[in-house]
Amino acid sequence: MSWQVLYKKKSGNIVFFVSCPLINIDHIKQHLQNYGCVFLEEGQELLNAKGLFAERLPANLLIGARCKENITQMQLSELTGIPRRHISDMENGRRTIGKQNAIKLGKILRIDYRLFL
């Protein structure tokens, strides 16, 4: 398997190009989307990610941190005591995380809880 990543900074974000085996592309795209990456078709203009994800930044961070730790919503629910449905709602931007939940999530996901606020 060969990987090639080219990147450049652009307006506070990193724009990168990935060359990888075609068989892995769906898995890689899903993984990167969990971290808030945006995929553009050739010729599409790059949007400012801060504006694009301004309302969902804590949600994207929660998804990314959970995936980084390789745990499911159900496992996170069991470890934090937060109902799985609430975690799903937080990840989809339908529920705010709140300070008490942020503290619980931060401890389990090994991330500063203030980033969720």
MOQUI-V195306 format. One record per helix or strand. SS is the DSSP state (H for helix, E for strand). FROM is the first residue (numbers start at 1). LEN is the number of residues. If there is no record, write none. Layout:
# MOQUI-V195306
SS;FROM;LEN
SS;FROM;LEN
This chain:
# MOQUI-V195306
E;4;7
E;13;7
H;22;13
H;49;4
H;57;12
H;73;8
H;84;8
H;99;11
H;113;4
